[in-house]
Amino acid sequence: MDRERLMKMAGAVRTGGKGSMRRKKKAIHRATTTDDKRLQSTLKRIGVNTIPAIEEVNIFKDDAVIQFLNPKVQASIAANTWVVSGSPQTKKLQDILPGIINQLGPDNLDNLRKLAEQFQKQQPPAGAQATQEEDDDEVPELVAGETFETAAEDGHTHTS
């Protein structure tokens, strides 16, 4: 490289030289742990209590379920605040449905019936699938005077 070009590049980077002012404030790089500490102090101020021995938390959305296995659950009933922390997994309702039926109360069973009706409407009837599968399994009728060997030799196929 050319020395003049190097000097131009170095001059553009230089922020100060001999006798220039020092920085007034040092840039502070915060770690992510400070956010967690601030959150915990805010939760203490609200007055949340840890709820022990919860094995599973399911949060139901329109088309999916957010599932936490062995989460840390904190609650403040007076502030109407629930905190669930842990590693979440997003799953479809059909995947976890058999296992959560015993966890649902009487109010939720009505909602479950409505969901089941919606799923039945989305899926085509079983009879339509069976007839389509039967059509695929049928062997086509033979055309008189043609065999597979002659069709392969001629390079064409005959469809009826």
Secondary structure, DSSP 8 states (H G I E B T S, - for coil): --HHHHHHHHHHH----TT----SS------HHHHHHHHHHHHHHHT-EEE----EEEEE-SS-EEEEES-EEEEETTTTEEEEES-EEEE-HHHHHHHHGGG--HHHHHHHHHHHHHHHHHS--HHHHHHHHHHHHS-----TT--HHHHHHHT-----
